[in-house]
């Protein structure tokens, strides 16, 4: 198994300035590398305290690349629906060079209606725009004199510069939420997957992973731990009761921001997001103690969290786990302590 950090911002100007958030996030990236973590990841979101401090993960990861030497840098994820593929492919190739080949590219469809409204992109085009954007980026990375004629973008012939540092291109991951078919499509294409266990039942997630791995096997591909990414809210303290008490505070604050961010799904529908109208009720009914019992958060003292990771491995096999150590406006010092406790007590057990 491999472990890294997901710097998913859950703050706004009323909590801390952008300058302070980014200084702290970059310091955490540096500390993660010093402690032997595998990766640093961040998201693309807009407008709200649920992710809005990260409208461009490439910009942040370029800054992280300048302050680190070994840790991998992962977009988790960039959203092709909101970018021209020539621009997106070029930015990512440039980051691959700036990091000397440490980039893994996670692509996602997005799911917040306000973001689609701002870009004037119909949500019913989400899947088609995603597929077209990923395809166009891959062609731009690997071919010369590319002529592309899609439903949303037409260009060429063009040859992208710079070519990616990694050959033929960086590892590609795709965000898969609740539909097994999206995981199967990723497996058939040879992509990795990024999943959030907190939004799925254990049996559903096991089914999705089995179908993903079976599809890769059928395609003649092996599946490594770096092909399956999970993200978990994470809080550690030496005292278990304190860890549970504060972990609940931070998790519930993050959940309240998510509830606000998805609230427009109460009156929004899209054929590309079947069932998402139920997301509001699901988020509002979230219960931290149930999440703890169901092993959907990594909260506790070091021994408890180590046991939780062992259970994750027994249920889902070898995976890569991203620790969300800034969720809920967790104080910087507590994020550092969580990072250090996990590195001291848990990383050696699973390395």
N, C-alpha and C positions, 0 to 999 in steps of 0.2 A: 504494500500500500504506500501511497505517497500523500503528503499533506502540504497545504499551502494556506494562504489567507485570501479572503474575498473582502475587499474594502468597499462595501456597499454603503454609501452614505445614507443615513437616516436623520439628517439634521437640516435646519434652515437658518436664515439670518438671525432669528430669535434665539438660536442655540449657540452658534459660533460663526465667525466669519469664514468666508471661503479661504482666505489666507491661512487661518489657523487650522481648518480642516485639512488642507492639502499639506501643510508642514507636518502635521501629526501623521497623516497617512504615509507620507514619504519616509518619515522616521520609522514607522512600523515596517515598511518594505525593507529598509536597510537592516533592521533588527531581525526580520524573518530570514534574510540571507545569512546573517552572522550565526543564527541558531540552526541552520541546516534545513530550512524548509524548502519545498520543491518549487513553489510558484507564488506569484502575486497576481490577483485577478481583480478586475473592476467592471462596472456595468455601463450601459447607456440608458439614461432616463432623463426626463425633462420636467421642469416646472414645480414639482411638489417636493416636500421634505422626504418623500420616499424615493430616493435615488437622484433627485434633481441636481445635486451638486456634481454630478458626473455626466454632463451632456456629451462628452467626447472621451471615451476611455483611451483612445490613441494618444491624446495629449498627455494625460496623466502617466501612462506607461512609458512614454518617451522620457519624461522626467525621472521616473523610477529606473529606467535603463541607464541614465547618466550617473546614478548613485549606487548601482549594484554591478556585479560582474558575473554572477553564476545563476541566480534564481530565474526561473522561467517567467515570462510575462504573458498573461492570458486576457483576451477580451472576452468578457462574460456577460453580455455579448454586444457586438455591433449589430445595428439593425439596417439591413440593405434597403428596406422599404423607404428609408428617409435619406438615402444618399445615392448620387449617381455612381455607377460601378467603376467608372474610370477614376473618379476621385477616391473612392473607398479603397480600391485595389492599390492605387499609388501610395496612399497614406500608410497602409499596412506593410507594403513592401519597404517603404522608407524606415518604418519602425523595426522591421526585421534586420535591416542593416545597422541601424543605430544600436541595436542590442546584440549585434554579432550572432544573429541566428537563434535568439532565445524566445522568439514569439510563437505562441499557439493562438490561432484565430478561432474564437467562438462566434458563431452567427446566431441571431435570434429573429423571431418575427415581431416581437413587441406584443403588448396586450392591453395597454392603457388607452382608452378611447380619446382622451384629450390630446395625446401625442399625435394620433392620426389626424384629428381635426386640425391641429396647428399646421401640419404639413399638407393639409388638403388631400390626403390619401384615403380613399375608401377602405374600411376594414375588410370588406369582402374581396379586396385585391391582395390581402396580406400574404397569403400562401404563394400566390403566383409571383408576386414581387420578390418574395424571399428566394424562391427557386431560381428566378431569373438573375437576381443579384449575385447569388453564390456561383452560379454557372459562369456568369460574365467575369467575375473576379478570377476564377480558376483559369479561364481561357487567357485573360490578360497576363496572369503570372507565368503561364507555361508556353504561350504561342507568340509568334511575331506576326506583324501585319494582320491584326485581328479585325475582322469585319463582323459586327454583331447586329442582328436585326431581331429585336424582341418585341413584346407587346407594349413595353413601357420605355425602353431605351434602344436607340439605334445609333451606331457610331462605326467609324473605321473607314479605311484600314488604318490602325494605329499599332505601334509597338511600345509597350509600357517601359518606362525607365523610372527608377532602377528596377531591374529584375529582382525577385526575392533573393535574400542571402541564402536561404535554405533551398535545396534542390529536391524535387521540382518546385516545392512551395511549403510554407509552414503547415504543421498539423492543423486540420480543420475539425472543429467540434460544432455541433448544432444543439440548440436548446430544445428539449422535448419535455412537454409538461404532462399531459394527461392522455394522449392518444398513442396506443401501441404502434399504429401505422407510421407515425413520424419517426419512431425509433427504427422500425424495419427499413424505411427509406434511407435513413442515415447509414444503417449497417450495409445495405446493398451498395451504397455509393462509397463505402470505405471511410466514412466520417466517424469521429467520436461523438459522444452524447454528453450533454450537461442536464442533470436532473435535480429537482428539489424534493427530497423525500417527505418533507413536512406536508405537502399537499396531496399525497397519495397514500392509500392504505398499503400495508406491507405486501399483501398478496398481489395487489395491482402492480406495484413496483417490481416485484419478482417476475410477474408475467411479462412486463415490458422489457425487462433486462433479458429474460430467456429468449424472447422473440428477436431482440436485437442481436444477441450473440449467435443464435442459430442462423440468422440471415448472413452474418459475417462468415460463419463457417461454410455455409452453402456457396458463398462467393469466393471461397478459398483463402479467407483472411483469418489470422489469429486475432484475439482480443486481449490487450494488455490492460494493466490498471490505469494507464494514461488515456485509455479510450472511454472510460466511464467516470464522469465527474459528478460528485454530490456536493451540496452546500448545506451547512448546518450552522444555526446560531450557536455560539460557543462562549461559555463563561466558566472559568475555573477559580477556585479559592481553596486555601488549605483546609478551611472549615466547611463541611458539607452543608450545614444549615444556612450559613451565610451565602454560599454559592447558589443555593436554591432560591433564597429570598431575593438577592440582587439579580440573579439570572431571570427571575420572573418579572421583575420591574423592567428590565431592558427588553425582554421579549415582548411584553405586553405593550410597551411604547412603540416598538417596531410594528406590531400588529395593528395598533390604532392608526398609524400612518398608512399602512397598507389598506386598511378599511376605508380611509378617506380617499386614497388614490383610486380604488376600484368602485367607488360609490356610483359612478355614472353608468355602471353595468345594470343598475336597476331599471333604466329606461333605454338601454342600448341593446341591439341584437345584430349578429353577423353570422352569415353562413360559414365563414371561416373559423368561427369560435363557438361551435355548438356546445351548449351547456354552460357557457361562461356567465349567463344570467344568474346562475346559482352561486357564483363566487362570492357575492356580497354576503349572503347568509352564512356561507362556509367560514369566511373570515371573521364575521361578527360572532360566530359561535365557538371560535377557537378558545381552547382551555389549556393553560400552561401545564397544569399538573397532569392532564391527559397526554399532552405532548411528551412530558417527561416519562410517563409510564410506557408510552408507545415508542420510546427511543427516537424521537424526532428532533430533539435538541441535545447538544453535547454540553450539559450543565452539571456541575457537581465538583467534588474534590478529585484530585488526580486519579485515585484508584477507581472511583465510580465511572469517570469518563473513559478510562482505559478499558473498563469492562464493557462500556457501551460501544466503543469502537470494535472490540472483539466480537460483539454480537452483530454489528453491522457487517463485518467481514464474513461471519458465518451465514448470514441471511443473503448477502448480495455478492459475495466473492470479492476478488481483489479490485479495488477502486482507488480513485484519487479523491481526497476530501478537501474541500475549501472551508476553512474556519471563518465564520463571520464574526469578527472580534471587535467591530465598531458599532454593531447594531444597537439601536435604542439610545443613542447619544451616550454610550458608555464612556466614562472618564478615561483619558489617554493612559493614565498610570495603570488603570485596571486592565486595559487592553494589552499593555506591555506585560503585566503580570500573568495574564491568561496565556499569552504567547510563550512566555518563559516557562511556566509550569508545565504546559503541554510538551514543550521541547525537552524538558528535563525528565519527565516521568513517562511520557507516552511515545514520543518519536523512537527512542531506542528499542522499545518493545515490538515495533512494527517495521523497523527498517530492514 
